Amino acid sequence: MNMSFQLSKLFTPIPRSGSEDNASETIQESPETHISSHLDEVVAAVSITSRKKAHNKLPQTALFQPPREKLHLCEERVKSYSSNHQYKQAIQELVRCLALTRICYGDSHWKLADAHVNLAEGYLQLKGFSLQAKQHAEKAKEILVSAIVSPYNDNSDVFKCSVELFCTLGKALLSLQKFKEASENLTKADKLSKELLQCGRIIKEEWTEIQARIKFSFAQVYQCQKKLKEALPHYKEALEYTVNSKGDKSIECVPILRELAGTEQALGFHNEAISRLLQAHLIVQSKKPSQDQASDSAHFVARAAVASGKPEYHEVAEKFFQESMGHLKDCEGKGRAKFLSIQDEFCHFLQSIGQEERATLVQKESLEAKVGAFGDFSPKVAETYRLLGKADLAQGNHSGAHKKLKKLERPQGKIARPGWNTVPTPGPLPWRTMVVANSNTLAKGWSKVTGESRDTDEDLEAPAFANPECLQIQSLLYGPQDKRTLATQQTVDILSK
């Protein structure tokens, strides 16, 4: 089989409509999108005078290293950064690799194409850089078109690079929601890899690893188009190939298991979804994860158990909620905020299974921590007050509910917002976000208690959230036609009768 001829057919450009070209041009690009000239790349790769700190750390011999040695060092640093998920640092080294590869091999060598593919793959690890990835992949494609003729037409590395190119370009197009083009490039990668296997240019293990990535990308193409039934078998194949190439305890199985579980859950296969996530959790635990990673892993299982809606999974949900929170209990900063968010989910779960008293107790204990983590004026604090007020009303504890509602004292000082005139507002407002989330619910509660009148409880004052000044604040923050503002207006009207 003439592999050069086969490859040249795969590189035939796909005709695109003018509207697609215009759409791609309208995508916002960052300043890093283009490498303006070869000279810029060379300077970026070999210049150290602009980085004084780096200059002090480098041994004197590093200043006189040949480009190929520098290239090798950059490649090693890329591996190190990538393995530690330090993708921004990896990108910097990949740019240097690209420049050094051009210095070492010239503008038409397949290794330069490979460097572009590697940089494109690096950009795909960062959100919002899919267009850059696409542009580097297309540049690699231009180089490989010339590389498939002599003297490279019998070089297996050229064909392997082509497979990686089509895979990477397919993923970049998928990120840009160009599903048809993504599928076409993934199909090319699939076809070429099979031909390479048949010709003995790659071994079965290499082909299996390539297939795992291709099937996973195909599954995501279908999933992004909400074709879950078509995505499901591709995820299963991706998992099977990954297990065959890496082993069933490999960390590479985890993202596939999670995506597969999400698809199965959406299709109603809750038992299978929970089983997948438990398997992923065991893998994560065996790899000495960070507290954050361990918490996330347990959280996935808890959420799946709750989503099933099955009583037999209530214990599973509670167990993994507790485990997830346990990993973050002593954290500060972002970790503390994350802990409180998961705790809120746990409380909603307890309420859904009829354990309102327990949920209320947890909410009370978390209140001070939430104010510290999110601030008085936050949806998290507002939701906590709403739940506590609702619990008091449900238990007939009118004085307790009134006490909480009275915390909505009118703020003193001024609330300013860009584009608005400052408006004087009365009293400190530690409870003011309750106005946002719970006016309607509490209005209904007070209506039931008072019969839409305060005649039966003359000693109870109208809750402070019903004050027109609070309504004015809400109008400033959300606008007079926002549903939250309208709900508060309804409450004011009811309590004014």
C-alpha positions in Angstrom: 0.0 0.0 0.0 1.3 3.5 -0.9 0.9 5.3 2.4 2.1 8.6 0.8 -0.8 8.4 -1.7 -3.3 7.5 1.0 -2.1 10.3 3.3 -2.3 12.9 0.5 -5.9 12.0 -0.1 -6.6 12.6 3.6 -5.0 16.0 3.4 -7.4 17.1 0.7 -9.1 20.3 2.1 -12.7 20.1 3.0 -14.8 22.8 1.2 -16.4 25.2 3.6 -19.2 27.7 3.1 -18.5 31.4 3.3 -20.7 31.7 6.4 -18.5 29.2 8.3 -15.4 31.2 7.3 -17.0 34.4 8.5 -18.1 32.7 11.8 -14.5 31.6 12.6 -13.3 35.2 11.9 -15.7 36.6 14.4 -14.4 34.5 17.3 -12.5 36.7 19.7 -8.8 36.1 19.7 -6.3 36.8 22.5 -3.0 38.6 21.9 -1.3 35.2 21.9 -3.3 33.9 19.0 -0.7 34.4 16.3 3.1 34.1 16.3 3.9 37.1 14.2 7.2 36.1 12.7 10.0 33.5 12.8 12.2 36.1 14.4 9.8 36.6 17.4 9.9 32.8 18.0 13.6 32.6 17.9 13.9 35.5 20.4 11.4 33.9 22.7 13.3 30.6 22.6 16.9 31.7 23.1 16.6 35.1 24.9 17.4 35.1 28.6 18.5 38.7 29.0 14.9 39.8 29.5 14.4 37.4 32.3 16.8 38.5 35.0 15.6 36.1 37.6 16.0 33.2 35.3 19.5 34.4 34.3 20.7 34.2 37.9 19.5 30.6 38.3 20.9 29.3 35.0 24.4 27.8 35.1 26.9 29.5 32.8 27.1 26.4 30.5 23.3 26.8 29.7 24.1 30.0 27.9 26.1 28.2 25.3 24.1 25.1 24.8 23.4 24.1 21.2 19.8 24.5 20.1 19.1 20.8 20.0 20.2 20.4 23.7 18.0 23.3 24.6 15.1 21.7 22.7 15.5 18.5 24.6 15.5 20.4 28.0 12.3 22.3 26.9 10.6 19.0 26.0 11.5 17.6 29.4 10.1 20.6 31.1 6.9 20.3 29.1 6.4 16.8 30.4 7.1 17.9 34.0 4.6 20.8 33.9 1.9 18.8 32.1 2.1 15.9 34.6 1.6 18.5 37.4 -1.3 20.1 35.5 0.7 23.4 35.2 -0.6 24.1 31.7 0.3 27.8 31.5 3.9 27.0 32.2 3.8 24.1 29.8 2.5 26.4 27.0 5.5 28.7 27.5 7.9 25.8 27.1 5.9 24.5 24.1 6.3 27.9 22.4 10.1 27.6 22.9 10.0 24.1 21.6 8.3 25.4 18.4 11.0 28.1 17.9 13.9 25.8 18.6 12.5 23.1 16.3 12.4 25.7 13.5 16.0 26.6 14.2 17.1 23.0 14.3 15.1 21.5 11.4 13.9 24.4 9.2 10.5 25.5 8.0 9.4 22.3 6.1 10.4 19.5 8.4 7.7 17.2 9.8 9.1 17.8 13.3 8.0 21.4 13.0 4.5 20.2 12.2 4.8 17.9 15.3 5.8 20.9 17.4 2.7 22.8 16.1 0.5 19.9 17.0 2.0 19.7 20.5 1.4 23.4 21.0 -2.2 23.0 19.8 -2.7 20.2 22.2 -1.3 22.4 25.0 -3.8 25.2 24.1 -6.7 22.7 24.4 -5.8 22.2 28.0 -6.7 25.8 28.7 -10.2 27.1 28.5 -10.8 29.7 25.8 -7.9 28.9 23.6 -9.5 26.5 21.1 -9.1 28.9 18.2 -5.3 29.1 18.9 -5.3 25.3 18.9 -7.1 25.2 15.6 -4.7 27.6 14.0 -1.6 25.7 15.1 -3.1 22.4 13.9 -3.9 23.9 10.5 -0.3 25.3 10.3 0.9 21.7 11.0 -1.3 20.5 8.2 0.3 22.9 5.7 3.7 21.6 6.7 2.8 18.0 6.5 1.4 18.4 3.0 5.0 19.1 1.8 6.4 16.4 4.2 4.5 13.5 2.6 6.7 13.8 -0.5 10.3 12.6 -0.7 12.4 12.2 1.4 9.7 11.6 4.1 7.2 9.6 2.2 8.4 6.4 3.8 8.8 7.8 7.3 6.4 6.3 9.9 6.9 9.3 12.1 5.2 11.5 9.5 2.2 9.3 9.5 2.0 9.1 13.2 2.2 12.9 13.4 -0.6 13.0 10.9 -2.8 10.9 13.1 -2.1 13.2 16.1 -2.8 16.2 13.8 -6.3 14.9 12.9 -7.1 14.0 16.5 -6.1 17.4 17.8 -7.8 19.4 15.0 -10.9 17.3 15.6 -10.9 18.3 19.3 -10.2 21.9 18.6 -13.2 22.0 16.1 -15.3 20.3 18.7 -14.5 23.0 21.2 -15.5 25.6 18.6 -18.8 23.7 18.1 -18.0 22.8 14.5 -19.3 19.3 14.9 -19.3 18.2 11.3 -15.7 19.2 10.7 -14.7 17.7 14.0 -16.3 14.4 13.0 -14.6 14.5 9.6 -11.1 15.0 11.1 -11.7 12.3 13.7 -12.8 9.9 11.0 -9.5 10.6 9.1 -7.5 9.9 12.2 -9.4 6.6 12.7 -8.9 5.6 9.1 -5.2 6.4 9.0 -4.4 4.7 12.3 -6.1 1.5 11.0 -4.1 1.6 7.8 -0.9 2.2 9.8 -1.7 -0.9 11.9 -2.4 -3.0 8.8 0.9 -1.9 7.2 2.9 -2.6 10.4 3.9 1.0 10.9 2.5 1.0 14.4 2.1 -1.8 16.9 -1.2 -2.9 18.4 -0.6 -1.2 21.7 -0.1 2.2 20.0 -3.2 1.7 17.9 -5.2 0.8 21.0 -4.1 4.0 22.8 -5.0 6.1 19.7 -8.4 4.4 19.4 -9.2 5.3 23.1 -8.7 9.0 22.4 -10.6 8.9 19.1 -13.6 7.1 20.6 -13.7 9.5 23.5 -13.7 12.5 21.2 -16.4 11.0 19.1 -18.5 10.5 22.2 -18.1 14.1 23.1 -19.1 15.2 19.6 -22.4 13.3 20.0 -22.9 14.4 23.6 -22.4 18.1 22.7 -25.2 17.6 20.1 -27.4 16.0 22.9 -27.3 12.7 21.0 -26.7 10.7 24.2 -27.7 7.3 22.8 -25.1 7.6 20.1 -22.5 8.9 22.6 -22.9 6.0 25.1 -21.3 3.2 23.0 -18.4 5.4 22.1 -17.7 6.1 25.8 -17.8 2.4 26.5 -15.4 1.7 23.6 -13.1 4.5 24.9 -13.1 2.9 28.3 -12.4 -0.6 26.9 -9.5 0.6 24.9 -8.1 2.6 27.8 -8.3 -0.4 30.1 -6.6 -2.5 27.5 -3.7 -0.1 27.0 -3.3 1.4 30.5 -5.0 -1.0 32.9 -8.3 -0.8 34.8 -6.6 1.0 37.7 -5.1 3.8 35.5 -6.0 7.4 36.4 -6.7 7.9 32.6 -9.9 5.8 33.2 -11.3 8.4 35.6 -12.5 11.1 33.2 -14.0 8.5 30.9 -15.8 6.8 33.8 -17.2 10.2 34.9 -18.4 11.2 31.4 -19.9 7.7 30.9 -21.6 7.9 34.2 -23.1 11.3 33.3 -24.4 10.0 30.1 -25.9 6.9 31.7 -27.5 9.0 34.4 -29.1 11.3 31.8 -30.5 8.2 30.1 -31.9 6.9 33.4 -29.4 4.2 34.0 -28.7 5.2 37.6 -27.4 1.9 38.9 -24.8 1.8 36.2 -23.9 5.5 36.7 -23.3 5.0 40.4 -21.2 1.9 39.8 -19.0 3.8 37.3 -18.4 6.6 39.8 -17.6 4.2 42.6 -15.0 2.6 40.3 -13.6 6.0 39.5 -13.5 6.9 43.2 -11.5 3.8 44.1 -9.0 4.7 41.4 -8.6 8.2 42.7 -8.2 7.0 46.3 -5.4 4.6 45.2 -3.3 7.5 43.6 -2.7 9.6 46.8 -5.0 12.5 45.8 -5.0 15.9 47.2 -7.8 16.9 49.7 -9.6 18.7 46.9 -9.4 15.8 44.4 -10.6 13.3 47.0 -13.5 15.6 48.0 -14.5 16.0 44.3 -14.4 12.3 43.8 -16.7 11.5 46.7 -19.0 14.4 45.7 -19.6 12.9 42.3 -20.8 9.7 43.9 -23.1 11.5 46.4 -24.7 13.6 43.6 -25.3 10.5 41.5 -26.9 8.8 44.5 -29.2 11.7 45.1 -30.1 12.1 41.4 -31.3 8.4 41.3 -34.1 9.3 43.6 -34.1 5.8 45.0 -34.4 5.1 48.7 -31.8 2.4 48.6 -29.2 5.0 47.7 -29.9 7.3 50.6 -27.2 5.8 52.8 -24.8 5.9 49.9 -25.5 9.6 49.3 -25.1 10.5 53.0 -21.9 8.5 53.3 -20.2 10.2 50.4 -21.5 13.7 51.3 -19.9 13.2 54.7 -16.7 11.9 53.1 -16.5 14.8 50.6 -17.0 17.4 53.4 -14.6 15.6 55.6 -11.7 16.3 53.2 -12.4 20.0 53.3 -13.5 20.5 56.9 -10.3 22.1 58.0 -9.6 24.1 54.8 -9.6 27.9 54.6 -10.3 30.3 51.8 -11.7 28.6 48.6 -11.6 25.2 50.3 -13.9 26.5 53.1 -16.3 28.1 50.7 -16.4 24.8 48.8 -17.1 22.9 52.0 -20.1 25.1 52.8 -21.5 24.8 49.3 -21.4 21.0 49.6 -22.9 21.2 53.1 -25.8 23.1 51.5 -26.4 20.3 49.0 -26.3 17.9 51.9 -29.0 19.9 53.7 -31.2 19.9 50.6 -30.8 16.2 50.4 -31.8 15.8 54.1 -34.9 17.9 53.5 -35.8 15.8 50.4 -35.9 12.6 52.5 -37.9 14.1 55.4 -35.1 15.0 57.8 -35.9 18.7 58.1 -34.9 19.0 61.7 -31.5 17.7 61.0 -31.1 19.9 58.0 -32.1 22.9 60.1 -29.6 22.1 62.8 -26.8 21.9 60.2 -27.9 25.2 58.7 -27.9 27.0 62.0 -24.4 25.7 62.8 -23.1 26.9 59.4 -24.6 30.4 59.5 -21.7 32.2 61.0 -19.2 30.4 58.8 -21.2 31.4 55.7 -21.3 35.0 56.6 -17.5 34.9 57.0 -16.9 33.0 53.8 -19.5 34.7 51.5 -20.4 37.9 53.2 -23.8 39.2 54.5 -24.9 40.2 51.0 -24.7 36.8 49.4 -27.2 34.2 48.0 -25.7 31.5 50.2 -26.6 33.5 53.4 -30.0 34.5 52.0 -30.8 30.8 51.3 -29.8 29.8 54.8 -32.1 32.4 56.3 -34.9 31.4 54.0 -34.6 27.7 55.1 -34.4 28.6 58.8 -37.4 30.9 58.6 -39.4 28.3 56.7 -38.5 25.7 59.3 -39.7 27.9 62.2 -43.0 28.6 60.4 -43.5 25.0 59.6 -43.1 24.1 63.3 -45.4 26.8 64.4 -42.6 28.8 66.1 -44.0 32.2 65.1 -41.8 34.1 67.6 -38.7 32.4 66.3 -39.6 33.2 62.8 -40.4 36.8 63.7 -37.1 37.1 65.5 -35.2 36.0 62.4 -37.2 38.1 60.1 -36.7 41.2 62.3 -32.9 40.8 61.6 -33.7 42.3 58.2 -33.2 45.8 59.7 -33.0 48.7 57.4 -29.4 49.6 56.5 -27.8 52.9 57.4 -25.6 54.7 55.0 -25.8 54.4 51.3 -25.9 51.7 48.7 -24.2 52.7 45.5 -24.2 51.0 42.1 -22.4 52.1 39.0 -24.8 54.3 37.0 -27.2 54.9 39.9 -27.5 57.8 42.2 -26.8 56.8 45.8 -29.9 56.4 47.9 -30.0 56.8 51.6 -31.0 53.5 53.3 -31.6 52.9 57.0 -29.9 50.3 59.6 -27.1 47.6 59.2 -28.2 45.0 56.7 -26.7 41.6 57.7 -29.9 39.9 56.6 -30.7 41.9 53.6 -30.2 39.2 51.0 -33.1 37.4 52.5 -35.2 39.9 50.6 -33.9 38.6 47.3 -34.6 34.9 47.7 -37.5 34.4 50.1 -40.0 37.2 50.1 -42.6 35.1 48.3 -42.2 32.0 50.5 -42.3 34.0 53.7 -45.2 36.0 52.6 -47.2 32.8 52.1 -46.0 31.6 55.5 -47.1 34.8 57.2 -50.4 34.8 55.3 -51.2 31.3 56.7 -50.2 32.4 60.2 -52.0 35.7 60.2 -54.8 35.0 57.8 -53.4 37.7 55.5 -53.9 40.1 58.4 -52.1 40.9 61.6 -55.3 41.3 63.7 -54.8 37.9 65.5 -51.3 38.7 66.5 -51.2 42.4 67.3 -48.0 42.1 69.2 -46.1 41.0 66.0 -44.7 43.8 64.0 -44.6 43.6 60.2 -41.3 41.9 59.2 -38.7 44.5 58.3 -38.3 43.0 54.9 -41.7 44.4 54.0 -40.5 48.0 54.4 -40.7 50.1 51.3 -37.0 51.1 51.8 -36.0 47.4 51.4 -38.1 47.2 48.3 -36.3 50.3 47.0 -32.9 48.6 47.6 -34.1 45.6 45.7 -35.3 47.8 42.8 -31.9 49.3 42.7 -30.1 46.0 42.7 -32.3 44.0 40.4 -34.7 46.5 38.7 -38.4 47.1 39.3 -39.6 44.4 37.0 -37.4 41.6 38.4 -39.5 38.7 39.7 -37.8 39.0 43.1 -38.7 42.7 43.4 -42.2 41.9 42.3 -42.5 39.2 44.9 -41.4 41.6 47.6 -43.9 44.2 46.3 -46.6 41.5 46.7 -45.5 40.9 50.2 -45.6 44.6 51.1 -49.1 44.8 49.7 -50.3 41.8 51.7 -48.8 42.9 55.0 -50.1 46.5 54.5 -53.8 45.3 54.6 
